[in-house]
């Protein structure tokens, strides 16, 4: 776009309000009121200004907005005063340019602020700033200043392009030198490779000559070996004929031995039958003897009254009063395996288990609930169950046992832990015993006597299941 198209001289008295700018003072150095040059001012075509000039006008307006009184700043631009200068120029450029183009008063205020706050002449050093101020003031030389700024910008772009082109030329020259060096290196490598191939070819030619001599020697040796092989084959054929004759003789002997073996097998079968019949007769005699002995033992048991249902060892422990027999339980997977053993005795630390499972109930209700659950477990598994409660402080009627559950209360001056230890000690060595408690001292003492310790929580898990 031609910079002259950005301006058109308007008719005199057209009503525009351009601010005059002294041609000798178009730079930001001029301060003070500008002379009235309305008659000579140029009408500005803002939409055809170069982008660099428009950007500088927006920067000047953005800088002035923060310093002007509120009365000189249009209402819709006042919010930009709170932004930083760079942010005002970037975000409010469109609004600032529209207001500068539309309002001659705002242009005059911005120009006055620039004359007041911009130090030193800069029209030579900063032609872009001089053009922006001339545009703001509507100066007669504004087209020349804008054109100069545009030309200087174009010259700068051309200079940058020239520098970039020179830089690319230098890079390409360096790349060319590098490629020449690589080409020379490659040629040298090719020459050396050719020499190496010639030497290798000569060496291979010598090896081929040597291999030919060896091949001739090997061919001669092969002919000699073929002759030897034919002699060996003839000898092997003779040996094979002798072996076949020997095989026939051995086959005849094997047939005779097989006939003798068949006769021996018949004899062995007869002997086995005789032995089987003799063993059956012995088994019948042994069965009769066992029946006789069994009858004698049964008669002796009846005569001596053995096995007549006396008290178990747990019923005779001192320091506790037995109520009724019962049965407790053990931990889930391992507990089920232990409960499946024959003659298992489950001993339960009553309050330790009940206070773990339902501490909110009174002690009497805890005892009743625990004994009921243990009775159900005893009915399912058939194990012997004994539950021990501390007898001290029991004011209500003690809980009675249920079928399959023995309920014990410790005597005065005796704690339930000692009763549990005595129950474990009273059992014969080798009987599987499970003690359900979370009391560490009781667990350690009963484990030393060979009993299995069962945590209260695991027993409760099985009772609920």
C-alpha positions in Angstrom: 0.0 0.0 0.0 1.3 3.5 -0.9 1.8 5.6 2.2 0.4 8.6 0.3 -3.0 6.8 0.1 -3.2 7.0 3.9 -3.9 10.7 3.7 -6.3 12.9 1.7 -6.5 16.6 1.9 -10.0 17.6 3.2 -11.9 20.7 2.3 -11.4 23.8 4.3 -13.8 24.2 7.1 -14.8 20.5 6.9 -15.5 20.3 10.6 -12.5 18.1 11.4 -10.5 19.0 14.5 -6.9 18.1 13.7 -4.3 19.1 16.2 -1.5 21.2 14.6 2.1 20.0 14.8 5.1 22.3 14.0 7.0 20.6 11.1 10.2 21.5 12.8 9.0 19.9 16.0 7.2 16.7 14.9 9.3 14.6 17.3 8.3 13.9 20.9 10.7 16.6 22.1 8.2 19.4 21.5 6.2 20.3 24.5 3.6 23.0 25.1 0.6 24.0 23.0 0.8 23.3 19.3 -0.1 26.0 16.8 -3.4 25.8 15.1 -2.9 24.3 11.6 -6.4 23.2 10.9 -6.4 24.8 7.5 -3.2 22.9 6.4 -3.8 19.7 8.2 -4.2 16.5 6.3 -7.2 14.2 6.7 -6.0 10.9 7.9 -7.1 7.5 6.4 -6.6 5.4 9.5 -7.5 2.2 7.8 -4.6 2.6 5.3 -1.8 3.5 7.8 1.1 1.0 8.0 0.7 -1.5 10.8 4.0 -0.2 12.5 2.6 3.3 12.7 -0.8 2.1 14.0 1.0 0.0 16.6 3.1 3.0 17.8 -0.1 5.2 18.0 -1.7 2.4 20.1 1.4 2.4 22.4 1.3 6.1 22.9 -2.4 6.1 23.6 -2.0 3.2 26.0 0.8 5.1 27.9 -1.3 8.3 28.0 -4.5 6.6 29.3 -2.9 5.9 32.7 -1.6 9.5 33.1 -4.5 11.5 31.8 -7.3 12.9 34.1 -10.5 10.8 34.0 -12.3 13.6 32.3 -10.0 13.4 29.3 -10.3 9.6 29.0 -13.4 8.2 27.2 -15.5 6.2 29.5 -15.0 2.8 27.7 -11.2 3.2 28.0 -11.0 3.9 31.7 -10.9 0.3 32.6 -7.6 0.0 30.6 -5.9 2.3 33.0 -5.7 -0.5 35.6 -3.6 -2.7 33.2 0.1 -2.6 32.7 1.4 -0.5 29.8 2.3 -3.5 27.7 -1.0 -5.2 28.5 -2.9 -2.1 27.6 -1.2 -1.8 24.3 -1.7 -5.5 23.5 -5.3 -6.1 24.7 -6.8 -2.6 24.2 -5.1 -1.7 20.9 -8.3 -2.0 18.8 -10.3 0.1 21.2 -7.6 2.7 21.6 -7.2 3.2 17.8 -11.0 3.4 17.3 -11.2 6.1 20.0 -8.2 8.0 18.6 -9.7 8.0 15.1 -13.2 8.9 16.3 -12.4 11.6 19.0 -10.4 14.7 18.1 -10.5 15.7 21.8 -8.9 12.4 22.8 -6.3 12.8 20.1 -5.4 16.2 21.4 -5.2 15.0 25.0 -2.9 12.1 24.0 -0.7 14.4 21.9 -0.4 16.9 24.7 0.5 14.2 27.2 3.2 12.9 24.8 4.7 16.4 24.4 4.8 16.8 28.1 6.2 13.3 29.1 8.5 12.3 26.2 12.0 13.7 26.7 14.6 14.6 24.0 14.3 14.8 20.2 13.9 11.4 18.5 12.7 12.1 15.0 16.0 10.8 13.5 16.6 8.0 15.9 12.9 7.1 16.1 11.1 8.1 12.8 8.3 5.7 13.7 7.5 7.7 16.9 7.7 11.0 14.9 5.3 9.7 12.4 2.9 8.5 15.1 3.0 12.0 16.8 2.5 13.7 13.4 -0.5 11.5 12.7 -2.0 12.3 16.1 -1.5 16.0 15.5 -2.7 15.9 11.9 0.6 17.7 10.8 1.0 18.7 7.2 4.2 16.6 6.9 2.6 13.6 8.4 2.5 11.8 5.0 6.2 12.3 4.5 7.0 11.1 8.1 4.8 8.1 7.6 6.4 7.3 4.3 9.9 7.7 5.8 9.0 5.4 8.6 7.5 2.8 6.2 10.7 3.1 4.0 12.9 2.7 7.0 10.9 -0.4 8.1 11.1 -1.8 4.6 14.9 -1.1 4.5 15.2 -2.8 7.9 13.3 -5.8 6.6 15.5 -5.9 3.5 18.6 -5.6 5.6 17.4 -8.4 7.9 16.7 -10.6 4.8 20.1 -9.7 3.4 21.8 -10.7 6.7 19.7 -13.9 6.7 20.7 -14.6 3.1 24.4 -14.0 3.9 24.1 -16.3 7.0 22.6 -19.0 4.8 25.4 -18.5 2.2 28.0 -18.9 5.0 26.2 -22.0 6.3 26.0 -23.5 2.8 29.7 -22.7 2.1 30.7 -24.4 5.3 28.4 -27.4 4.4 30.1 -27.5 1.0 33.5 -27.5 2.5 32.4 -30.3 4.9 31.0 -32.3 2.0 34.2 -31.8 0.0 36.2 -33.1 3.0 33.8 -36.0 3.3 34.2 -36.7 -0.5 38.0 -36.7 -0.2 37.8 -39.0 2.8 35.4 -41.3 0.9 37.7 -41.4 -2.2 40.6 -42.3 0.1 38.5 -45.0 1.7 37.6 -46.4 -1.7 41.3 -46.4 -2.7 42.3 -48.2 0.4 39.4 -50.6 0.0 40.5 -51.4 -3.5 44.0 -52.1 -2.4 42.7 -54.3 0.4 40.5 -56.2 -2.1 43.4 -56.7 -4.4 45.5 -58.1 -1.6 42.6 -60.3 -0.4 42.0 -61.6 -4.0 45.7 -62.6 -4.3 45.5 -64.3 -0.9 42.3 -66.1 -2.0 44.0 -67.2 -5.3 46.8 -68.7 -3.3 44.3 -70.5 -1.0 42.4 -71.9 -4.0 45.7 -73.3 -5.4 46.4 -74.9 -2.0 42.9 -76.3 -1.8 43.2 -77.8 -5.3 46.3 -79.7 -4.3 44.5 -80.9 -1.1 41.5 -81.9 -3.2 43.7 -84.1 -5.5 45.3 -85.7 -2.5 41.8 -86.3 -1.0 40.6 -87.8 -4.3 43.5 -90.3 -4.3 42.8 -91.1 -0.6 39.1 -91.6 -1.5 39.9 -94.1 -4.2 42.1 -96.0 -1.8 39.3 -95.9 0.8 36.8 -97.2 -1.7 39.0 -100.2 -2.4 39.4 -100.9 1.3 35.6 -100.5 1.8 35.0 -103.2 -0.9 37.3 -105.6 0.9 35.6 -104.8 4.2 32.2 -105.5 2.6 33.3 -108.8 1.3 34.5 -109.8 4.7 31.3 -108.5 6.3 29.2 -110.6 4.0 31.2 -113.7 5.0 30.7 -112.8 8.7 27.0 -112.2 8.1 26.6 -115.7 6.6 28.3 -117.2 9.6 26.1 -115.2 11.9 22.9 -116.4 10.2 24.0 -120.0 10.5 24.7 -119.4 14.2 21.3 -117.7 14.6 19.5 -120.7 13.2 21.3 -123.0 15.6 20.4 -120.7 18.5 16.8 -120.6 17.4 16.6 -124.4 17.6 18.0 -124.3 21.1 15.6 -121.5 22.1 12.6 -123.6 21.0 13.8 -126.4 23.1 14.2 -124.1 26.1 10.8 -122.5 25.6 9.2 -126.0 25.7 10.9 -126.7 29.0 9.7 -123.2 30.3 6.1 -124.0 29.4 6.3 -127.2 31.3 7.8 -125.4 34.3 5.0 -122.8 34.2 2.4 -125.5 34.4 4.1 -126.8 37.5 4.3 -123.3 39.1 0.6 -122.7 38.5 -0.2 -126.0 40.2 2.0 -125.0 43.1 0.4 -121.6 43.4 -3.1 -123.2 43.5 -2.0 -125.5 46.2 -0.5 -122.6 48.2 -3.7 -120.5 47.8 -5.8 -123.3 49.1 -3.5 -123.8 52.1 -3.6 -120.0 52.8 -7.4 -120.0 52.7 -7.5 -122.9 55.2 -5.1 -120.9 57.5 -7.2 -117.8 57.2 -10.3 -119.7 58.2 -8.5 -121.1 61.3 -7.2 -117.6 62.2 -10.7 -116.1 61.9 -12.1 -118.8 64.2 -9.3 -118.1 66.7 -10.0 -114.3 66.6 -13.7 -114.9 67.2 -12.8 -117.1 70.1 -10.5 -114.4 71.5 -13.1 -111.7 71.0 -15.7 -113.6 72.8 -13.3 -114.2 75.7 -12.4 -110.4 75.8 -16.1 -109.4 75.8 -16.8 -111.8 78.6 -13.9 -110.6 80.6 -15.0 -106.9 80.1 -18.5 -107.8 81.3 -17.1 -109.7 84.3 -14.7 -106.8 85.3 -17.3 -104.0 84.4 -14.7 -102.1 82.3 -16.0 -99.1 80.3 -18.9 -98.3 82.5 -19.1 -94.5 81.8 -17.1 -92.8 84.7 -16.2 -89.1 85.0 -13.8 -87.6 82.4 -10.5 -86.0 83.6 -12.0 -82.5 83.1 -14.8 -83.3 85.5 -12.3 -83.9 88.4 -10.3 -80.7 88.2 -9.9 -79.0 91.6 -10.9 -75.3 92.1 -13.9 -75.3 89.8 -17.5 -76.5 90.0 -18.8 -78.4 87.0 -22.3 -77.5 85.8 -22.8 -79.6 82.6 -20.6 -80.8 79.7 -20.3 -78.7 76.6 -18.1 -77.9 73.6 -16.3 -74.8 72.1 -14.8 -74.1 68.6 -11.6 -73.1 66.7 -10.4 -70.8 63.8 -12.0 -71.1 60.3 -9.9 -73.2 57.9 -7.4 -74.6 60.4 -10.2 -74.8 63.1 -12.3 -77.0 60.8 -9.4 -79.3 60.2 -8.7 -79.6 64.0 -12.3 -80.1 64.9 -12.4 -83.0 62.5 -9.7 -84.9 64.6 -11.1 -87.6 66.9 -11.5 -86.9 70.6 -10.8 -83.1 70.4 -11.4 -81.1 73.6 -12.2 -77.4 73.1 -11.6 -75.2 76.2 -13.1 -71.7 76.0 -12.0 -68.7 78.1 -15.7 -67.5 78.6 -15.5 -63.8 79.4 -12.5 -63.3 77.1 -14.6 -64.5 74.1 -18.0 -63.0 75.1 -16.5 -59.5 75.8 -14.8 -59.7 72.4 -17.9 -60.6 70.6 -20.8 -58.7 72.4 -19.4 -56.4 75.1 -22.6 -54.3 75.2 -24.6 -57.1 76.8 -24.7 -57.8 80.6 -22.5 -60.6 81.8 -25.4 -63.0 82.4 -26.6 -62.4 78.8 -23.1 -62.8 77.5 -22.8 -66.2 79.3 -26.2 -67.4 78.0 -25.5 -66.4 74.4 -22.0 -67.9 74.3 -23.1 -71.2 75.8 -25.9 -71.4 73.3 -23.6 -70.8 70.4 -21.1 -73.4 71.8 -23.9 -76.0 72.1 -24.8 -75.5 68.4 -21.1 -76.0 67.5 -20.9 -79.1 69.6 -24.0 -80.5 68.0 -22.5 -80.0 64.5 -19.0 -81.3 65.2 -19.4 -83.7 68.2 -16.3 -82.3 70.0 -16.0 -82.1 73.8 -16.5 -78.4 74.9 -15.6 -76.8 78.2 -16.2 -73.1 78.9 -14.7 -71.5 82.0 -16.0 -68.3 83.6 -14.6 -66.3 86.6 -16.9 -67.2 89.6 -16.0 -64.1 91.6 -18.7 -61.5 91.5 -21.4 -63.7 90.1 -24.6 -62.7 92.0 -27.2 -64.3 89.7 -27.8 -68.0 89.2 -24.9 -69.4 87.3 -25.5 -70.3 83.7 -26.3 -74.0 83.3 -24.6 -76.0 80.6 -26.4 -77.3 77.5 -26.1 -80.8 76.2 -22.6 -81.1 74.7 -21.1 -78.1 76.7 -19.5 -78.2 80.1 -19.8 -74.9 82.0 -17.3 -74.2 84.8 -17.1 -71.3 87.3 -13.9 -70.7 89.2 -14.0 -71.1 93.0 -13.4 -68.2 95.4 -9.8 -67.1 95.2 -9.2 -69.0 91.9 -9.2 -67.2 88.5 -10.5 -68.7 85.3 -7.0 -68.6 83.7 -5.7 -71.1 86.3 -8.7 -73.4 85.8 -7.9 -73.4 82.1 -4.3 -74.3 82.7 -5.4 -77.1 85.1 -7.8 -78.5 82.5 -5.0 -78.6 79.9 -2.6 -80.3 82.4 -5.3 -82.9 83.3 -5.7 -84.2 79.8 -3.6 -87.2 78.8 -0.6 -86.5 76.6 -1.3 -86.8 72.9 -5.0 -85.8 73.0 -5.7 -82.7 70.7 -6.7 -79.7 72.9 -7.9 -76.3 71.6 -7.9 -73.3 74.0 -9.9 -70.3 72.8 -8.6 -67.1 74.3 -6.8 -63.8 73.4 -5.0 -63.6 76.8 -1.3 -63.7 75.9 -0.2 -65.2 79.2 -2.8 -68.1 79.0 -1.8 -68.7 75.3 1.9 -69.0 76.2 1.3 -71.3 79.1 -1.1 -73.7 77.3 1.1 -73.9 74.2 4.0 -75.0 76.3 1.8 -78.0 77.3 1.0 -78.9 73.7 -2.4 -77.3 73.4 -3.5 -75.3 70.3 -4.2 -71.6 71.0 -7.3 -70.2 69.2 -7.9 -66.4 69.1 -11.3 -65.3 70.4 -12.2 -63.5 67.2 -11.7 -66.6 65.1 -13.9 -68.7 67.4 -16.6 -66.0 67.2 -16.3 -66.1 63.4 -17.1 -69.8 63.3 -19.9 -69.5 65.9 -21.6 -66.8 63.8 -21.1 -68.9 60.6 
